[in-house]
Amino acid sequence: MAGYGTFDIKESITTSVVELFDTMLDMEATPFDVQEVLPVDGRCIIGALSFAGEVIGNIDIQLNDQASRLVTAAMLGMEPEDIEDDEEIKDVVREVCNIVGGNLKSGFEDVGLQCVISTPSITSGDDFEIETLNMDRYDKFGFRFEDQVIYVELAVKAADHVAPEARAKLTAVDISKFTRLDIIQSTGDTVIELFDIMLDMDIEMSDSEGPKDLKMEKTMGEISFAGEVTGSLQFMVSTEFARLMTSAILGMDPGEIEDEEEVKDVIGEVTNITAGNLKAAFNDSGLGCKISPPHITTGTDFTIETAHMDRTERYAFKLRRHEIFVEVCVKIDDMVEVVEEPLAAQAREETEGPASATAAPEAAPDKAAENSSAAEPAEDEEIPEDQLQVLLDIPLQLSVELGRTKMKIEDLLSLSTGSTLVHKNLEGEPLDVLANDTLIARGEVIVENEKYGIRITEVVSSKERIESLRRDPLKASGD
C-alpha cells in the first residue's frame, strides 16, 4: 500500500496523547521509549478499538486503577476520591480511545488509506493478557503524568487485495433489517457446525449464564465490527478446553502442545469464522461492515465490556463438562443515516374467513359519503383537485390475502376443525394487499408489539390505483 510505510504513526499518537492531556486534562504527558508494555500494579483497565478497511488492526490504551481515576477526575472536574461509579471511568477511557484512534484514522486517510473504526470496548481485571495476532507492525508507546503511566499499543497491517481507490461508504440503512436479523442462526448454528466439521465434536446449546468457576484459566477471542454495524463478538472457553480444541485440529495429544501460540491461533481462527459468518449475514441484509483481526485475551480474572449497544446476544454451549460462551454486542453506527420503514397495514384480530386478514380504516366524515357519487371524469381527463380530495376521504376496506384455492362443494362441506386448506401460493411468496378487492400492493408478514402487520415490499403506482377506483366507483364508495 503506497503511503503506509511513510506515515509517521509515532508522531500521530504522541501528538494526540500530549495534546489531549494538555487541553482536556490540564496535565503534562511526557513520552518515553518502551520495549514492552510492563504489567501495571493492581487492577488494570484497557480501552481498545479496531480499524477495518485498507488498514486493519487494533489500538489499546492501558492504565492502572489509580491512573484511570486521576484521568477521569481531571476530565470531569472532580477529585479522584469523589468518583463512585466505575462507569464514569469507563466512559472517559472510551473517550480517550476515540480521540487517539480517530486522529490516527485521519492520518491514515490523509495518505490514501481509507478505514473505519469500531466502538471502543473496555477490558478490566487483575489478571489478563491481550494480544492481536498476525499483524505486520507492532508499536508501543509510554507516557508519564503525575507519577502515573499510560501505555498505548498499536498493531496494524495493510489489508490484502484492496484497491487503492476503495473507500468506506456510509449509506442510509433500514434499521428493521438490523433488528430482525437472526443472530442466533448466524452465530449459534455456525459454532455447532464448526465443532462438528473441524473438531469432530458434538456440542449442544446450554442454558448456562456463565462459567461455573469464575477464577478458571480462560482464553477469549474477540473480533470487532466496524462500518454500518459496529460492536464485537467474543468467543470464550477454558484454557484446558482450548488445548483440547487445538489438539483435535492438529491431530495430537494435548500434552504434546508446547507452543501456546498454536492454541491462540486456533481460538483466533474459530472466532474469525464465527464473526465472518455474522458479517456475511449483516452484508446480506444490506448492512455493510468489516471485521478486525482477532484479539486474544488469556487470564483468570478479567471482564470485557462493549457498552451502549442496541443488541446484546449471549449463547452457551456444552460438551460434557466443558462450556463454550459466545457474546455478540452490536449496534448501527452513529454516523449512519437510519431510516425506519413504517407498517403499510396493521391487521386486526378479526378476520374475513380462513384465508384473509382485514383492517377497516376509521369511518370518514358524512361529507365524504354525500359526495361519494360525484360524476366520473372522462377517460382522458385529469381528476380536478377538489374531486381528488373527495376520493381521498373515501373509506376503504383493506384486506391481506394469504392465498386462494378452488374446492368442490362436497370437499367444502367435509371441512371440520383441524382441516388444512392448501393454497396455490408458494411459501415465502409476497402476500397481496387489497383495497376493496383491488390489488394495491404486496408485502411480507411481520410481528410488532405482539400484533401482526404487513411490511410493504411492492406498491402499485398511484395512477394505477386511482384509475382502478375510477373504473368502479361503486367499489370505491363501498356500496
Buried (B, 14 or more C-beta within 10 A) or exposed (E): BEBBEEBEBEEBBBBBBBEBBEEBBEBEBEBEEBEEBEEBEEBBBBBBBBBBBBBBBBBBBBBBBBBBBBBBBBBBEEEEEEBEEBEBBBBBBBBBBBBBBEBBBEBBBEBBBBBBBBBBBBBBBEBBEBBBBEBEEEBBBBBEBBEBBBBBBBBBBBBEEBEEEEEBEBEEBBBBBBEEBEBBEBBBEBBBEBBEEBBEBEBEEBEBEEBEEEEBEBBBBBBBBBBBBBBBBBBBBBBBBBBBBBBBBBEEEBEEBEEBEBBBBBBBBBBBBBBBBBBEBBBEBEBBBBBBBBBBBBBBEBEBBBBEBBBBBEBBBBBEEBBBBBBBBBBBBEEBEEEEEEBBBBBEEEBEEEBBBBBEEEEBEEEBBEBBEBEBEEEEEEBEEEBEEBBEEBBBBBBBBBBEEEEEEEEEEEEEEEEEEEEEBEEEEBBBBBBBEBBBBBBEBBEEEEEBBBBBBEBBEEEEBBEBBBEEBEBBBEE
